Structure formats: structure tokens, C-alpha cells
Amino acid sequence: MFSDAFQSIVKFVNIKAFLSILFNPITVRYTR
């Protein structure tokens, strides 16, 4: 049960990191 919750948290963090890396060039391009 605890490992399942931990796995979902890790998955969420991985998706968030992937999205941040994906949208990083776009945000840098528009902030400049």
C-alpha cells in the first residue's frame, strides 16, 4: 500500500519533470 502510493508520487514527479524540461525552451524563448 505504501509502495503503491510512493510509486504514484514518483510517477507524478517524473511527469512533472518531463513537462518542465519539455516546456523549458518555450518559456525561455517567450521570457526573452
Secondary structure, 3 states (H helix, E strand, C coil): CHHHHHHHHHHHHHHHHHHHHHHHHHHHHHHC
